[in-house]
Amino acid sequence: MGHGDNGLTTSALVANEVNGRWTQQVLANSSGDNLVALSCQSTTCTAVGTYDNGSNREALVATEHAGSWTMTSLSTTLSGASDVVPTSVSCTTSGCTMVGYYLDGTTQYSFYGTETNGSWSEQAMTQAPSGSQADQAMGVSCTTSACTAVGTYTTLDQATDATSTHAFWASSAHGWTEEAIANPGQDANASLNAVSCLASNCSAVGEADNGNAIDGQALVASNSTGTWVAHTVTMQSTGMMNTSLNAIDCSGAVCNAAGESNSATAQEAVTANNAGSGWTVSLLPVAAGIVNTDLGGLSCTSSNACVAVGSSFDTSSSQGLESTSVARLTISSMPTSTARVGVRYSSRLTASGGSGTLRYQVVSGHLPRGLVLNATTGWLTGMPNEAGTFAATIAVRCTGAPAQRVTTALRITVAKKSGSR
């Protein structure tokens, strides 16, 4: 979901994928519609965003069932509120919960909204962290027992008039009271944009910096130890700065995230995960001609199968961007390591993962004379005609995106022909 712009106004936009084919649909409601977050439960999807009521923004809800969308404009029940901006929604079998922020005069506050049987009510979050000048909830994740939200709040140094941002969390199990999350030691600013929870274990992502306009890094936080702890993650690619993670989805102990990073000339989409010994953030390959990409939404069906969506710019106009993750390319089995001169040999090297067609190639060393590696199947066949031990390095690559390549060392000992000395 998102919005389309005809040059005069914006309209709510939804997109649906079936068997790899995406279709888009404009939802008519009023002027200035924009959907920003989506959550699906069973056969129903709920999206939230804003519409223009003529003087300010208010919450907009779009609900889909069996392919049919219904738009509902919400009039705020928040006392003194002007602009009401939902930022995230999460649905369970018992209903949906949204979070966001609103203005009361010139001050910004976080709110949450709950839905029961299609009816929504909005409430202000309570007790912002000490010293808060403004706060905004940015992400929410609900389980059957509770909802957890994350966001950011701003503090003001009275002596210098300098402002700093800090991350916070809030939970429905604790009355939606906002609790501060300590910034990483080197960072003056930190904010969290999204959260994903399984039972009581939650992980969140965002960005942090030390006040310099070029040093922003990805921020990750977790309450797996019972206390929320945040730390930054450095980009693997050089020349990138101001990295931000905007979406997260956790499957078991593995979490995947998506966002963007900036170089001196362009903005590029990034992905991140904690599947290894810690979090890593890397650039996402995109098609030629696409520049200024970012990812803002992510959904995973397993730890290594995700779809992310966002936007891109191709020097003339902005376009939707979709990226599908694939399993890591790995060697599944190796050919038999022994053979005999004059005896037919047939054994296979197999790989799994990746996308597109797999290609097998000897990149160094030598196979026994008489044996040939099939480049498309990985079968190693033939009749060896010399004895000895032979070593070769085999590379396997996939032709689809993202490009992956893996190598393995192959060692085959060929025995002399039976009866020979």
VOVOPA-769985 format. One line per 4 residues: number of its first residue (from 0); their letters; for each residue x, y, z of N, C-alpha, C. Coordinates in steps of 0.02 Angstrom, whole numbers. Example, Ala and Ser with C-alpha at 12.3 -4.5 7.8 and 13.67 -1.06 7.14 Angstrom:
BEGIN
0	AS	660,-284,390,615,-225,390,660,-165,390  642,-112,354,684,-53,357,645,2,394
//
This chain:
BEGIN
0	MGHG	43,-59,0,0,0,0,44,62,0  14,118,-17,49,182,-19,4,235,-47  30,276,-93,-11,327,-124,13,340,-194  -33,366,-236,-17,388,-303,-29,462,-308
4	DNGL	10,495,-352,6,568,-358,-6,585,-432  -61,621,-445,-77,639,-514,-54,710,-530  -15,740,-486,8,808,-496,-34,860,-461  -95,841,-441,-140,887,-406,-154,865,-335
8	TTSA	-162,799,-325,-176,773,-259,-152,701,-256  -154,673,-196,-134,603,-187,-195,560,-172  -192,497,-193,-244,448,-181,-214,386,-151  -253,352,-109,-230,289,-80,-219,238,-135
12	LVAN	-165,198,-127,-146,150,-178,-132,83,-144  -159,29,-172,-144,-38,-147,-119,-80,-204  -77,-130,-189,-50,-174,-239,-54,-246,-213  -66,-292,-260,-74,-362,-241,-34,-405,-289
16	EVNG	0,-456,-262,41,-501,-303,13,-571,-301  5,-601,-360,-15,-671,-367,30,-703,-419  65,-755,-398,109,-792,-444,160,-747,-478  188,-699,-438,240,-656,-464,217,-596,-503
20	RWTQ	152,-587,-513,125,-531,-552,91,-482,-505  114,-419,-507,86,-367,-464,33,-327,-501  -22,-311,-468,-73,-266,-495,-86,-211,-444  -100,-151,-468,-112,-94,-425,-184,-70,-432
24	QVLA	-209,-41,-378,-278,-16,-376,-280,49,-336  -310,100,-365,-319,164,-330,-385,161,-292  -382,180,-228,-442,181,-185,-465,253,-177  -526,268,-198,-553,336,-195,-584,349,-127
28	NSSG	-564,403,-95,-594,422,-31,-605,497,-30  -550,535,-24,-554,608,-25,-487,634,-49  -475,696,-42,-412,725,-64,-356,712,-14  -297,698,-39,-239,691,5,-235,626,43
32	DNLV	-259,571,14,-257,506,47,-186,476,42  -165,442,95,-100,410,94,-101,352,144  -87,291,120,-83,233,163,-10,219,178  7,206,242,77,201,262,95,134,293
36	ALSC	46,95,315,62,32,349,7,-19,337  25,-83,339,-21,-137,321,-8,-197,366  -62,-231,386,-57,-294,423,-113,-340,401  -95,-403,389,-144,-452,366,-152,-508,416
40	QSTT	-214,-528,428,-230,-581,475,-280,-627,441  -260,-690,430,-303,-738,396,-321,-712,327  -384,-699,312,-405,-678,245,-419,-603,241  -403,-565,294,-418,-494,296,-355,-453,306
44	CTAV	-348,-399,268,-292,-353,275,-319,-285,297  -281,-251,340,-298,-185,363,-240,-138,352  -252,-81,319,-202,-30,307,-224,34,342  -175,74,365,-190,137,397,-149,192,364
48	GTYD	-173,253,370,-139,310,342,-176,374,360  -174,423,315,-205,487,330,-247,511,271  -294,555,286,-330,591,234,-334,665,255  -349,707,207,-353,780,219,-426,799,228
52	NGSN	-444,824,288,-513,842,301,-528,914,283  -481,947,249,-491,1016,230,-450,1065,270  -433,1046,332,-393,1090,375,-333,1055,405  -336,989,413,-279,951,439,-287,877,420
56	REAL	-241,836,442,-242,765,427,-276,726,484  -313,674,463,-342,628,512,-330,557,489  -344,509,534,-329,439,520,-377,411,467  -347,369,424,-384,335,371,-371,260,378
60	VATE	-424,219,373,-417,147,378,-446,116,315  -408,70,285,-432,32,227,-431,-42,245  -487,-76,235,-492,-147,252,-509,-187,190  -472,-242,181,-482,-285,122,-506,-354,143
64	HAGS	-556,-379,108,-580,-447,119,-600,-475,51  -569,-532,33,-584,-565,-31,-574,-519,-90  -523,-475,-86,-506,-432,-142,-544,-367,-144  -592,-356,-100,-631,-295,-100,-609,-250,-42
68	WTMT	-594,-186,-58,-570,-139,-8,-625,-91,14  -626,-78,80,-672,-29,109,-632,25,144  -646,88,129,-611,144,160,-654,175,215  -621,189,272,-655,220,328,-615,280,352
72	SLST	-647,340,351,-615,400,376,-633,407,450  -581,413,493,-592,417,565,-589,490,588  -638,511,625,-634,576,658,-604,566,727  -553,604,743,-514,590,803,-555,598,867
76	TLSG	-540,556,916,-568,561,983,-515,586,1032  -457,607,1006,-403,633,1049,-418,706,1065  -419,722,1129,-436,790,1151,-383,839,1128  -405,892,1094,-359,946,1073,-317,929,1013
80	ASDV	-329,872,981,-286,850,926,-302,886,861  -249,904,825,-257,927,756,-232,871,711  -174,878,679,-149,825,636,-143,759,674  -176,707,649,-172,639,677,-141,594,624
84	VPTS	-82,566,638,-43,530,587,-28,459,611  -65,409,589,-46,339,603,19,323,567  60,281,598,124,261,567,131,186,560  93,147,598,101,74,596,37,41,621
88	VSCT	26,-22,599,-32,-60,622,-12,-133,628  -41,-168,676,-29,-239,685,-94,-272,705  -111,-328,673,-174,-362,684,-164,-433,709  -207,-455,755,-210,-524,778,-283,-547,771
92	TSGC	-298,-607,793,-366,-633,788,-416,-593,830  -390,-556,880,-435,-518,923,-446,-446,900  -411,-425,847,-420,-357,822,-355,-325,802  -358,-262,783,-299,-225,759,-283,-168,806
96	TMVG	-219,-150,808,-195,-93,847,-151,-51,802  -163,15,801,-120,61,765,-84,106,814  -28,134,793,6,186,832,24,242,785  41,300,814,61,357,775,72,417,820
100	YYLD	62,476,792,72,537,831,20,590,809  11,640,852,-36,694,837,-9,759,867  -37,814,844,-19,880,870,-74,905,916  -52,931,973,-98,967,1019,-69,1036,1026
104	GTTQ	-96,1083,987,-65,1149,983,0,1144,943  56,1157,976,122,1153,943,162,1094,968  134,1052,1011,170,996,1040,147,930,1010  194,886,1000,181,821,968,180,766,1020
108	YSFY	129,722,1015,121,667,1062,107,602,1025  123,547,1057,108,481,1029,38,459,1048  7,418,1005,-58,389,1021,-60,317,998  -110,281,1024,-125,214,999,-199,210,985
112	GTET	-217,168,937,-287,158,920,-302,84,920  -358,65,947,-378,-6,950,-443,-16,912  -448,-74,882,-506,-91,842,-539,-154,868  -605,-152,876,-644,-210,895,-706,-213,851
116	NGSW	-710,-268,813,-768,-278,768,-778,-218,721  -723,-190,696,-727,-137,648,-733,-67,676  -739,-61,742,-746,5,774,-680,25,806  -657,87,791,-592,110,814,-599,163,869
120	SEQA	-553,162,917,-548,216,967,-475,234,975  -461,299,986,-393,324,993,-381,349,1064  -321,335,1088,-302,357,1155,-230,382,1154  -216,433,1194,-148,459,1200,-106,411,1242
124	MTQA	-44,400,1222,3,365,1266,19,410,1325  36,379,1381,44,417,1443,117,421,1465  131,472,1505,196,478,1538,255,470,1491  263,519,1446,322,519,1403,384,521,1445
128	PSGS	440,495,1420,502,494,1459,521,563,1484  555,566,1540,573,628,1572,611,674,1525  591,737,1522,624,786,1479,599,788,1408  550,747,1391,526,744,1322,492,809,1302
132	QADQ	511,835,1244,481,894,1215,430,875,1160  439,817,1130,395,791,1079,410,718,1070  359,678,1055,371,606,1045,325,581,989  347,527,956,305,497,905,318,422,902
136	AMGV	264,384,909,267,311,902,272,296,828  318,250,809,332,236,739,316,165,718  317,117,764,305,48,745,270,11,801  230,-40,783,195,-80,832,193,-152,809
140	SCTT	197,-198,856,191,-270,842,150,-302,897  99,-341,878,54,-371,927,59,-447,925  58,-477,984,50,-548,991,-19,-560,1024  -35,-622,1039,-99,-635,1070,-104,-608,1141
144	SACT	-46,-593,1172,-47,-570,1241,-39,-495,1249  -3,-461,1203,10,-390,1212,35,-359,1147  31,-293,1143,60,-254,1088,119,-214,1114  172,-209,1074,230,-170,1092,244,-119,1038
148	AVGT	255,-56,1057,269,-3,1010,338,26,1024  369,53,972,432,88,979,426,155,943  471,201,960,470,266,928,528,309,951  518,374,947,571,421,965,542,481,1001
152	YTTL	581,510,1046,562,572,1079,621,620,1078  605,685,1085,655,737,1080,664,772,1147  728,786,1165,743,824,1225,780,888,1206  776,937,1250,807,1002,1238,856,1017,1294
156	DQAT	918,1034,1274,969,1056,1322,957,1130,1335  935,1146,1396,917,1215,1413,977,1262,1408  1036,1235,1420,1096,1278,1419,1117,1296,1349  1110,1250,1302,1135,1262,1234,1080,1267,1182
160	DATS	1018,1252,1201,962,1250,1154,970,1195,1101  1015,1147,1114,1025,1092,1067,974,1037,1081  947,1008,1029,899,953,1037,933,886,1021  908,834,1054,932,766,1042,871,720,1039
164	THAF	877,666,1001,823,617,997,843,552,1031  793,517,1058,805,456,1096,749,406,1079  766,343,1083,717,290,1069,676,275,1132  613,253,1121,572,230,1177,533,169,1156
168	WASS	505,134,1206,460,78,1194,400,87,1239  344,57,1220,283,58,1260,245,-7,1247  208,-30,1296,172,-93,1289,101,-87,1316  55,-121,1283,-14,-123,1308,-17,-159,1375
172	AHGW	31,-204,1387,32,-240,1451,53,-195,1509  82,-137,1494,103,-89,1545,67,-22,1538  6,-25,1512,-35,35,1508,-11,87,1458  27,65,1407,53,110,1356,94,168,1384
176	TEEA	130,154,1438,176,204,1466,242,201,1429  265,258,1404,327,260,1366,388,255,1412  435,211,1393,496,200,1432,556,212,1386  604,251,1411,663,267,1371,708,207,1360
180	IANP	740,203,1301,792,155,1286,857,194,1279  908,176,1317,970,214,1318,1003,214,1249  1024,274,1227,1061,279,1164,1127,242,1170  1152,213,1115,1220,187,1116,1268,242,1138
184	GQDA	1320,223,1174,1363,271,1207,1390,327,1164  1405,314,1101,1436,364,1059,1386,408,1022  1321,395,1030,1272,428,988,1229,478,1028  1224,538,1000,1181,589,1030,1109,579,1010
188	NASL	1097,550,951,1029,542,926,1015,468,910  955,446,926,934,378,910,858,377,902  835,337,854,762,329,845,749,259,819  691,232,836,670,167,814,608,174,769
192	NAVS	609,140,712,556,147,662,508,88,659  529,29,680,488,-30,672,507,-82,724  459,-127,740,471,-178,791,436,-242,770  464,-299,788,434,-364,775,440,-406,838
196	CLAS	384,-436,861,383,-473,924,359,-545,913  390,-591,948,367,-660,954,362,-674,1028  300,-688,1051,286,-694,1123,308,-629,1156  352,-633,1207,374,-573,1242,441,-548,1216
200	NCSA	470,-581,1166,536,-563,1140,528,-518,1079  554,-457,1083,545,-408,1029,613,-383,1005  616,-366,940,674,-334,910,649,-274,870  689,-221,869,670,-159,835,729,-132,796
204	VGEA	714,-90,745,767,-61,704,753,13,692  806,49,676,801,121,662,867,149,641  885,207,668,949,238,651,975,279,710  1040,293,709,1072,332,762,1131,371,732
208	DNGN	1149,427,765,1208,465,744,1233,505,803  1292,534,795,1321,574,850,1313,648,839  1266,667,795,1253,737,782,1284,763,719  1325,721,686,1357,739,623,1311,717,565
212	AIDG	1304,758,515,1257,744,461,1277,686,416  1337,659,425,1360,606,379,1377,541,414  1361,534,478,1385,475,514,1328,430,538  1268,437,510,1212,396,533,1223,322,520
216	QALV	1206,280,569,1214,208,562,1148,173,580  1142,112,554,1084,72,571,1083,57,645  1024,60,675,1015,47,747,971,-15,755  991,-61,798,950,-118,816,943,-121,891
220	ASNS	886,-145,914,873,-149,986,833,-213,1000  842,-239,1060,807,-301,1079,796,-302,1154  742,-336,1174,729,-346,1245,739,-419,1265  780,-456,1227,788,-528,1239,818,-543,1307
224	TGTW	853,-495,1337,882,-505,1404,835,-481,1459  775,-457,1440,729,-430,1489,732,-355,1494  784,-324,1467,793,-252,1465,809,-231,1394  780,-176,1372,793,-153,1304,865,-127,1299
228	VAHT	902,-154,1250,971,-133,1237,977,-117,1163  1007,-60,1146,1015,-39,1077,1089,-32,1059  1105,-49,997,1174,-38,973,1173,-27,898  1225,4,872,1228,20,801,1262,-37,763
232	VTMQ	1249,-38,697,1278,-88,652,1310,-50,594  1373,-63,581,1410,-29,528,1396,-62,460  1387,-22,408,1378,-47,341,1439,-86,318  1428,-142,281,1484,-180,254,1516,-144,195
236	STGM	1478,-105,157,1504,-70,98,1536,-4,118  1591,13,83,1624,76,97,1590,133,60  1600,194,83,1573,252,50,1500,266,65  1468,226,109,1398,236,125,1392,273,192
240	MNTS	1340,313,199,1330,352,260,1255,359,271  1238,378,332,1168,390,350,1124,331,332  1138,274,362,1099,214,351,1040,212,399  982,194,374,922,189,415,885,125,399
244	LNAI	862,89,450,821,29,441,749,48,457  702,32,411,633,54,417,583,0,432  602,-64,422,555,-119,430,592,-180,456  557,-222,494,586,-282,523,533,-337,528
248	DCSG	554,-399,517,510,-457,526,553,-513,554  533,-540,611,571,-593,645,535,-660,639  573,-711,621,548,-780,618,592,-821,664  567,-840,722,608,-874,771,663,-828,795
252	AVCN	725,-854,797,781,-814,821,810,-769,766  789,-778,704,817,-741,648,770,-682,630  800,-623,625,763,-563,604,792,-537,540  749,-514,495,769,-480,434,743,-408,436
256	AAGE	781,-363,406,761,-292,406,778,-261,339  749,-203,325,760,-168,262,758,-94,273  792,-56,229,793,16,235,832,48,179  873,99,195,912,132,143,976,161,173
260	SNSA	1024,175,128,1086,207,147,1105,256,92  1147,305,109,1165,357,61,1239,357,47  1257,368,-16,1325,383,-35,1328,457,-54  1384,480,-81,1389,550,-100,1345,567,-159
264	TAQE	1323,515,-197,1286,529,-258,1216,499,-261  1200,451,-218,1135,417,-225,1113,386,-158  1050,370,-156,1021,332,-100,1009,261,-124  1029,212,-85,1023,142,-106,988,101,-53
268	AVTA	947,53,-75,911,8,-30,960,-39,4  946,-55,67,988,-102,104,944,-155,137  974,-212,150,942,-264,189,988,-282,247  960,-311,299,999,-329,358,969,-392,389
272	NNAG	1011,-430,425,986,-487,463,1035,-506,517  1011,-545,565,1053,-568,620,1062,-644,617  1062,-672,556,1066,-744,548,1134,-772,567  1186,-731,565,1253,-754,584,1268,-743,657
276	SGWT	1330,-722,670,1350,-710,740,1326,-643,766  1301,-601,722,1274,-535,741,1241,-503,681  1219,-441,689,1184,-407,634,1233,-385,580  1213,-393,517,1249,-367,460,1202,-328,416
280	VSLL	1227,-274,385,1188,-232,340,1225,-228,274  1190,-240,219,1222,-240,154,1177,-208,102  1209,-182,48,1172,-151,-6,1133,-203,-45  1076,-183,-72,1034,-227,-112,1046,-214,-186
284	PVAA	1065,-265,-225,1074,-254,-297,1007,-235,-329  1009,-186,-375,949,-166,-412,964,-165,-486  912,-163,-526,920,-164,-599,953,-100,-624  985,-105,-682,1018,-47,-712,969,9,-724
288	GIVN	991,71,-714,950,130,-726,908,152,-667  905,112,-615,867,130,-556,913,162,-505  894,221,-481,934,256,-432,889,278,-375  921,301,-320,885,327,-262,830,280,-239
292	TDLG	850,220,-218,802,169,-196,798,168,-120  741,148,-94,732,137,-23,679,84,-12  682,49,44,633,-1,62,600,19,128  533,17,129,496,39,188,451,-14,218
296	GLSC	441,-70,183,398,-123,209,429,-191,197  415,-238,242,446,-304,238,400,-356,268  394,-415,235,356,-470,262,392,-535,244  399,-579,294,436,-642,284,391,-702,302
300	TSSN	397,-755,263,363,-817,279,409,-866,314  475,-853,313,524,-893,349,586,-849,358  637,-877,389,697,-836,402,734,-818,339  724,-854,284,760,-838,222,715,-828,162
304	ACVA	651,-812,173,604,-799,119,564,-737,136  583,-680,106,552,-616,122,535,-578,58  486,-533,63,471,-485,10,473,-416,42  511,-371,11,516,-301,34,491,-255,-20
308	VGSS	461,-199,0,435,-151,-48,458,-81,-28  461,-37,-77,481,32,-65,472,73,-127  520,117,-141,515,160,-199,583,169,-231  582,192,-294,643,205,-330,632,265,-376
312	FDTS	686,291,-401,682,348,-447,728,334,-506  702,341,-568,741,323,-627,761,383,-668  773,440,-635,795,504,-663,737,544,-693  678,514,-700,622,552,-728,560,549,-684
316	SSQG	550,494,-647,491,488,-604,504,436,-551  462,436,-500,467,387,-447,425,326,-465  449,267,-444,415,205,-458,415,162,-395  367,115,-392,367,65,-339,426,17,-349
320	LEST	452,-8,-294,509,-54,-296,491,-116,-255  503,-175,-283,490,-238,-248,552,-281,-251  569,-312,-195,627,-356,-192,609,-420,-156  628,-476,-184,614,-541,-155,680,-574,-134
324	SVAR	684,-596,-72,744,-629,-50,744,-702,-72  802,-731,-77,809,-802,-94,857,-833,-45  852,-899,-39,896,-935,7,968,-929,-15  1013,-931,33,1084,-928,18,1105,-989,-23
328	LTIS	1148,-978,-72,1173,-1031,-115,1225,-1072,-75  1214,-1138,-70,1259,-1181,-32,1271,-1246,-70  1327,-1279,-54,1342,-1345,-81,1303,-1397,-40  1264,-1439,-75,1223,-1489,-40,1257,-1557,-34
332	SMPT	1293,-1577,-86,1327,-1642,-85,1386,-1641,-131  1435,-1684,-117,1497,-1687,-156,1502,-1753,-194  1538,-1753,-251,1548,-1816,-288,1589,-1866,-247  1583,-1929,-265,1622,-1981,-233,1697,-1966,-241
336	STAR	1735,-1977,-189,1806,-1956,-189,1853,-2010,-214  1828,-2069,-233,1871,-2122,-258,1847,-2147,-326  1895,-2168,-368,1880,-2194,-434,1934,-2245,-453  1926,-2278,-510,1975,-2327,-533,1985,-2320,-608
340	VGVR	2048,-2325,-630,2064,-2321,-700,2025,-2375,-739  1995,-2355,-795,1960,-2401,-838,1890,-2419,-815  1868,-2393,-757,1801,-2407,-731,1759,-2343,-737  1699,-2349,-768,1657,-2290,-778,1638,-2259,-710
344	YSSR	1643,-2193,-709,1630,-2154,-648,1572,-2107,-661  1526,-2101,-614,1469,-2055,-620,1448,-2034,-550  1457,-1972,-534,1439,-1945,-469,1424,-1871,-477  1385,-1844,-430,1359,-1776,-441,1377,-1729,-384
348	LTAS	1395,-1668,-402,1400,-1613,-355,1335,-1575,-358  1301,-1565,-301,1237,-1529,-301,1240,-1468,-258  1201,-1417,-277,1196,-1355,-238,1122,-1339,-229  1107,-1300,-179,1038,-1279,-165,1037,-1206,-149
352	GGSG	978,-1176,-155,970,-1105,-142,981,-1064,-205  988,-1000,-197,996,-955,-254,933,-949,-295  938,-915,-352,881,-907,-397,905,-914,-469  860,-932,-513,878,-942,-582,912,-1009,-592
356	TLRY	951,-1015,-645,986,-1077,-661,1054,-1079,-628  1075,-1139,-606,1140,-1147,-576,1191,-1166,-630  1252,-1141,-623,1307,-1156,-668,1366,-1182,-629  1397,-1237,-653,1453,-1270,-620,1515,-1262,-664
360	QVVS	1573,-1246,-633,1633,-1234,-672,1696,-1250,-631  1745,-1281,-663,1811,-1291,-631,1850,-1226,-639  1869,-1195,-583,1903,-1130,-586,1977,-1136,-571  1999,-1192,-543,2071,-1202,-532,2083,-1277,-520
364	GHLP	2147,-1298,-528,2163,-1367,-519,2144,-1409,-580  2143,-1475,-572,2129,-1519,-628,2087,-1578,-606  2040,-1598,-649,2004,-1660,-640,2045,-1718,-668  2033,-1779,-645,2068,-1836,-676,2052,-1838,-751
368	RGLV	2103,-1854,-792,2092,-1858,-864,2039,-1912,-878  1992,-1895,-921,1937,-1940,-938,1872,-1921,-904  1875,-1876,-854,1813,-1854,-820,1794,-1784,-843  1729,-1773,-850,1703,-1709,-874,1648,-1685,-826
372	LNAT	1649,-1620,-808,1597,-1590,-766,1545,-1558,-810  1481,-1579,-802,1426,-1549,-838,1410,-1481,-808  1412,-1428,-848,1406,-1359,-823,1337,-1343,-798  1286,-1378,-820,1217,-1362,-800,1188,-1409,-749
376	TGWL	1214,-1471,-744,1185,-1520,-697,1230,-1535,-637  1295,-1522,-644,1342,-1539,-591,1364,-1612,-591  1342,-1651,-640,1364,-1721,-644,1436,-1724,-668  1476,-1766,-635,1545,-1778,-654,1548,-1850,-679
380	TGMP	1561,-1859,-745,1556,-1924,-775,1616,-1938,-820  1624,-2002,-837,1676,-2022,-884,1713,-2084,-860  1770,-2099,-892,1810,-2157,-873,1882,-2133,-862  1906,-2132,-799,1974,-2109,-786,2025,-2152,-823
384	NEAG	2078,-2120,-849,2129,-2157,-885,2199,-2147,-856  2202,-2119,-795,2266,-2114,-761,2255,-2117,-686  2303,-2147,-651,2298,-2154,-578,2330,-2094,-544  2310,-2083,-482,2339,-2028,-443,2286,-1991,-403
388	TFAA	2307,-1940,-368,2261,-1897,-329,2257,-1829,-363  2196,-1806,-375,2185,-1746,-414,2142,-1697,-372  2161,-1633,-374,2125,-1582,-336,2101,-1527,-383  2040,-1504,-373,2012,-1450,-414,1965,-1408,-370
392	TIAV	1957,-1346,-389,1908,-1302,-357,1849,-1292,-404  1790,-1307,-379,1729,-1301,-418,1690,-1240,-394  1669,-1197,-441,1627,-1139,-425,1556,-1152,-449  1508,-1135,-407,1437,-1139,-425,1409,-1068,-420
396	RCTG	1373,-1046,-471,1342,-980,-469,1269,-986,-493  1228,-939,-471,1159,-937,-495,1151,-878,-542  1108,-886,-592,1099,-835,-643,1047,-783,-624  1007,-796,-572,956,-748,-551,983,-696,-504
400	APAQ	939,-651,-483,957,-599,-435,931,-617,-365  970,-602,-313,1037,-573,-317,1089,-624,-339  1143,-600,-372,1195,-645,-394,1231,-676,-334  1239,-742,-337,1275,-777,-284,1325,-826,-315
404	RVTT	1379,-839,-280,1431,-884,-303,1461,-919,-243  1472,-984,-248,1503,-1022,-194,1554,-1070,-225  1609,-1082,-191,1660,-1128,-216,1671,-1185,-166  1697,-1240,-191,1712,-1297,-149,1774,-1333,-176
408	ALRI	1812,-1363,-132,1872,-1400,-151,1854,-1474,-163  1872,-1500,-221,1857,-1569,-239,1923,-1607,-244  1926,-1666,-213,1986,-1708,-213,1965,-1779,-230  1992,-1807,-284,1976,-1874,-307,2039,-1915,-314
412	TVAK	2039,-1974,-283,2095,-2021,-289,2075,-2077,-338  2115,-2084,-391,2101,-2135,-443,2151,-2193,-433  2124,-2252,-419,2166,-2312,-409,2186,-2341,-477  2241,-2379,-475,2263,-2412,-537,2212,-2464,-559
416	KSGS	2216,-2482,-623,2172,-2532,-650,2183,-2598,-616  2130,-2635,-602,2137,-2700,-568,2185,-2745,-605  2231,-2776,-566,2279,-2821,-594,2342,-2788,-619  2345,-2721,-623,2405,-2687,-648,2452,-2673,-590
420	R	2515,-2666,-605,2566,-2652,-554,2590,-2580,-560
//
